[in-house]
Amino acid sequence: MFTHPMFRTATMVTAVVCGGLAPAAEAELALQRVEVPEYADRGEVTCDIGQLIAAGRVEPAAAIGTETRSHGAWLLRTPQSPTALRWPRNLLNAGTDAPELTIDPQLRGTYDVYAVVRAVHASGVVNAPARAADPLPMALELALDDASQCEVVGAKGFPDRHFDTEVLAGCGWCLTERKLIVRSLGKPVYLYGFRFVPSRVRDSAPSGTVRRWRATEHGTIVQEPEKHFAFPGVALLPGGDLVVVYREGTVHGAEPTGKVSLSRSTDGGRTWLPRVTALDRSGVDDRDPSLFQMRDGTLLLFSADCLCTSRDGGRTWTDPLPTPVFGPKGGVEDEDGYIVYGGLQRAVQRDFTRIAGASAILQANAAYRSRDWGRTWEPAGIATYTLYLEGRSDYVWYDEPFLCVLPNQFWIFAARVDLDGFARIIRSPDRGRTWQPVLKTPVWGYPQHLLPLQDGRLLMTYGYRRPPFGVRACLSSDQGQTWDVADEIVLRMDGGTPPAQPRVVADGDLGYPTSVQLADGSILTVYYHNTAGSNCFIAATHWTLPAPDLSGK
């Protein structure tokens, strides 16, 4: 691989590898076209309950009313229902002694079945007294018509907040020539529909090839054979310095000696000074660091569960302060110049529901705001709730979210979903007060970092943890609503170790990219990587953006 002088390396006794970011010729940073493997779509099927009823796939139809609540019947509420019953989307409620319903999904194969429901509190009335003995105020039974599978689906809201969510009802259900049975349990039912996800499709082989853009100018910032460097963050300081932080340890997993190290370039990246320690708490694995340069000169350092600030470009730091959420890419600055931090709130409610006999914890992708550099935090909004089952990966979990701010336009969450690998986007048009529905994008890779660009586009960078292992990027021209996957940029595709070669880490132990836009409009993306049997190291790619599509397509 050709290495531009900007990334010419020099090995030092300290094992810090220094690379340059000297100005490069535009042609040398230009993207090239390359053939890469293409993976087939998972073939998910989403079924709206109202559409199923309208199609005659729910029986008995006579047991479903639309105008009034009735004893011994179900009620379909829609945007066209009478005022007292109107609902913004199709919703099925159960009356007292409502009969069981048979639903024909018309699917063949093995699927994971998700019920899309609304979590309510106590009797289903907002502000009704809580009944501690009832962990599932909203509940129904879902089964197959051959009695081979049966599961109770439930959800619990809060006294002052009800919300929509997905609940994993069953894993590996064979739906060939089978129908679903829905039974009322004498409790409120709020059912929007179902989502059917083919089981184990995530391990499928490529179905062909496609052409993508490829960046070629790479460099290594820090690497040592016995060290595991990972999870970097990067900032471009007002004076032109580049600062990169990363977790320094010996293994990927938790260890009490993990710490946050910092590398600095004072010459535009031509060389990197020997790394220094930025954060190292005794007995704590300090990991997942990130940086953000605020307009007032304050540099933010987030790490796992804390925030430090610096007024001298990262040479000294305040003592760490606790944060209310966790996100591996940290916080940003909002329209008013305050810190806004969107991340995972780990335990909103324990024993939220039970799935396959296991207790599920309710978590949230939540945004918080600080007006005093992290000393206090105020809630700004909850983008979505998500369920967590310890030790399980066969369900949708909105993990490791990152929130970016498009000033006076949108606050935008990106969330990782390991089950299918596709990025989720959640947008707020009013600074976190309300949020649009979760959008599943066609972008495959995780976790994601979002960067608003000078030309108005939005850049997403993400790890690519399937062959060819590496790091990729994608652009949106409409504030994250759609993504130009056809012009996806492959930043690295040389990750992992060939089968016959000894390996130190897993092929997929890479990614977590973060990007900054330089003064000339080019992009520097920093990430962690492994290749050809190496341990994990911190690397960067310097590249230029493809021109925006001015056709309006």
Secondary structure in CASP SS format (residue, H / E / C, confidence):
PFRMAT SS
TARGET T0000
AUTHOR 0000-0000-0000
METHOD secondary structure of the structure
MODEL  1
M C 1.00
F C 1.00
T C 1.00
H C 1.00
P H 1.00
M H 1.00
F H 1.00
R C 1.00
T C 1.00
A E 1.00
T E 1.00
M C 1.00
V C 1.00
T C 1.00
A C 1.00
V C 1.00
V E 1.00
C E 1.00
G C 1.00
G C 1.00
L C 1.00
A C 1.00
P C 1.00
A C 1.00
A C 1.00
E H 1.00
A H 1.00
E H 1.00
L H 1.00
A C 1.00
L C 1.00
Q E 1.00
R E 1.00
V E 1.00
E E 1.00
V E 1.00
P E 1.00
E E 1.00
Y C 1.00
A C 1.00
D C 1.00
R C 1.00
G C 1.00
E C 1.00
V E 1.00
T E 1.00
C E 1.00
D E 1.00
I H 1.00
G H 1.00
Q H 1.00
L H 1.00
I H 1.00
A H 1.00
A C 1.00
G C 1.00
R C 1.00
V E 1.00
E E 1.00
P C 1.00
A H 1.00
A H 1.00
A H 1.00
I E 1.00
G E 1.00
T C 1.00
E C 1.00
T C 1.00
R C 1.00
S C 1.00
H C 1.00
G C 1.00
A C 1.00
W E 1.00
L E 1.00
L E 1.00
R E 1.00
T C 1.00
P C 1.00
Q C 1.00
S C 1.00
P C 1.00
T C 1.00
A C 1.00
L C 1.00
R C 1.00
W C 1.00
P C 1.00
R C 1.00
N C 1.00
L E 1.00
L E 1.00
N E 1.00
A E 1.00
G C 1.00
T C 1.00
D C 1.00
A C 1.00
P C 1.00
E C 1.00
L E 1.00
T E 1.00
I E 1.00
D C 1.00
P C 1.00
Q C 1.00
L C 1.00
R C 1.00
G C 1.00
T E 1.00
Y E 1.00
D E 1.00
V E 1.00
Y E 1.00
A E 1.00
V E 1.00
V E 1.00
R E 1.00
A E 1.00
V E 1.00
H C 1.00
A C 1.00
S C 1.00
G C 1.00
V C 1.00
V C 1.00
N C 1.00
A C 1.00
P C 1.00
A C 1.00
R C 1.00
A C 1.00
A C 1.00
D C 1.00
P C 1.00
L C 1.00
P C 1.00
M E 1.00
A E 1.00
L E 1.00
E E 1.00
L E 1.00
A E 1.00
L E 1.00
D C 1.00
D C 1.00
A C 1.00
S C 1.00
Q C 1.00
C E 1.00
E E 1.00
V E 1.00
V E 1.00
G E 1.00
A E 1.00
K E 1.00
G C 1.00
F E 1.00
P C 1.00
D C 1.00
R E 1.00
H C 1.00
F E 1.00
D E 1.00
T E 1.00
E E 1.00
V E 1.00
L E 1.00
A E 1.00
G E 1.00
C E 1.00
G E 1.00
W E 1.00
C E 1.00
L C 1.00
T C 1.00
E C 1.00
R C 1.00
K C 1.00
L E 1.00
I E 1.00
V E 1.00
R E 1.00
S E 1.00
L C 1.00
G C 1.00
K C 1.00
P C 1.00
V C 1.00
Y C 1.00
L E 1.00
Y E 1.00
G E 1.00
F E 1.00
R E 1.00
F E 1.00
V E 1.00
P E 1.00
S C 1.00
R C 1.00
V H 1.00
R H 1.00
D H 1.00
S C 1.00
A C 1.00
P C 1.00
S C 1.00
G E 1.00
T E 1.00
V E 1.00
R E 1.00
R E 1.00
W E 1.00
R E 1.00
A C 1.00
T C 1.00
E C 1.00
H E 1.00
G E 1.00
T E 1.00
I E 1.00
V E 1.00
Q C 1.00
E C 1.00
P C 1.00
E C 1.00
K C 1.00
H E 1.00
F E 1.00
A E 1.00
F E 1.00
P E 1.00
G E 1.00
V E 1.00
A E 1.00
L E 1.00
L C 1.00
P C 1.00
G C 1.00
G C 1.00
D C 1.00
L E 1.00
V E 1.00
V E 1.00
V E 1.00
Y E 1.00
R E 1.00
E E 1.00
G E 1.00
T C 1.00
V C 1.00
H C 1.00
G C 1.00
A C 1.00
E C 1.00
P C 1.00
T C 1.00
G C 1.00
K E 1.00
V E 1.00
S E 1.00
L E 1.00
S E 1.00
R E 1.00
S E 1.00
T C 1.00
D C 1.00
G C 1.00
G C 1.00
R C 1.00
T C 1.00
W C 1.00
L C 1.00
P C 1.00
R C 1.00
V E 1.00
T E 1.00
A E 1.00
L E 1.00
D C 1.00
R C 1.00
S C 1.00
G C 1.00
V C 1.00
D C 1.00
D C 1.00
R C 1.00
D C 1.00
P E 1.00
S E 1.00
L E 1.00
F E 1.00
Q E 1.00
M C 1.00
R C 1.00
D C 1.00
G C 1.00
T C 1.00
L E 1.00
L E 1.00
L E 1.00
F E 1.00
S E 1.00
A C 1.00
D C 1.00
C E 1.00
L E 1.00
C E 1.00
T E 1.00
S E 1.00
R C 1.00
D C 1.00
G C 1.00
G C 1.00
R C 1.00
T C 1.00
W C 1.00
T C 1.00
D C 1.00
P C 1.00
L E 1.00
P E 1.00
T C 1.00
P C 1.00
V C 1.00
F E 1.00
G C 1.00
P C 1.00
K C 1.00
G C 1.00
G C 1.00
V E 1.00
E E 1.00
D C 1.00
E C 1.00
D C 1.00
G C 1.00
Y C 1.00
I E 1.00
V E 1.00
Y E 1.00
G E 1.00
G E 1.00
L E 1.00
Q E 1.00
R E 1.00
A E 1.00
V E 1.00
Q E 1.00
R E 1.00
D E 1.00
F E 1.00
T E 1.00
R E 1.00
I E 1.00
A C 1.00
G C 1.00
A E 1.00
S E 1.00
A E 1.00
I E 1.00
L E 1.00
Q E 1.00
A E 1.00
N E 1.00
A E 1.00
A E 1.00
Y E 1.00
R E 1.00
S E 1.00
R C 1.00
D C 1.00
W C 1.00
G C 1.00
R C 1.00
T C 1.00
W C 1.00
E E 1.00
P E 1.00
A E 1.00
G E 1.00
I E 1.00
A E 1.00
T E 1.00
Y E 1.00
T E 1.00
L E 1.00
Y E 1.00
L C 1.00
E C 1.00
G C 1.00
R C 1.00
S C 1.00
D C 1.00
Y C 1.00
V C 1.00
W C 1.00
Y C 1.00
D E 1.00
E E 1.00
P E 1.00
F E 1.00
L E 1.00
C E 1.00
V E 1.00
L E 1.00
P C 1.00
N C 1.00
Q C 1.00
F E 1.00
W E 1.00
I E 1.00
F E 1.00
A E 1.00
A E 1.00
R E 1.00
V C 1.00
D C 1.00
L C 1.00
D C 1.00
G C 1.00
F E 1.00
A E 1.00
R E 1.00
I E 1.00
I E 1.00
R E 1.00
S E 1.00
P C 1.00
D C 1.00
R C 1.00
G C 1.00
R C 1.00
T C 1.00
W C 1.00
Q C 1.00
P C 1.00
V C 1.00
L E 1.00
K E 1.00
T E 1.00
P E 1.00
V E 1.00
W E 1.00
G C 1.00
Y C 1.00
P C 1.00
Q E 1.00
H E 1.00
L E 1.00
L E 1.00
P E 1.00
L C 1.00
Q C 1.00
D C 1.00
G C 1.00
R C 1.00
L E 1.00
L E 1.00
M E 1.00
T E 1.00
Y E 1.00
G E 1.00
Y E 1.00
R C 1.00
R C 1.00
P C 1.00
P C 1.00
F C 1.00
G E 1.00
V E 1.00
R E 1.00
A E 1.00
C E 1.00
L E 1.00
S E 1.00
S C 1.00
D C 1.00
Q C 1.00
G C 1.00
Q C 1.00
T C 1.00
W C 1.00
D C 1.00
V H 1.00
A H 1.00
D H 1.00
E C 1.00
I E 1.00
V E 1.00
L E 1.00
R E 1.00
M C 1.00
D C 1.00
G C 1.00
G E 1.00
T C 1.00
P C 1.00
P C 1.00
A C 1.00
Q C 1.00
P C 1.00
R C 1.00
V C 1.00
V C 1.00
A C 1.00
D C 1.00
G C 1.00
D C 1.00
L C 1.00
G E 1.00
Y E 1.00
P E 1.00
T E 1.00
S E 1.00
V E 1.00
Q E 1.00
L C 1.00
A C 1.00
D C 1.00
G C 1.00
S C 1.00
I E 1.00
L E 1.00
T E 1.00
V E 1.00
Y E 1.00
Y E 1.00
H E 1.00
N C 1.00
T E 1.00
A C 1.00
G C 1.00
S C 1.00
N C 1.00
C C 1.00
F E 1.00
I E 1.00
A E 1.00
A E 1.00
T E 1.00
H E 1.00
W E 1.00
T C 1.00
L C 1.00
P C 1.00
A C 1.00
P C 1.00
D C 1.00
L C 1.00
S C 1.00
G C 1.00
K C 1.00
END
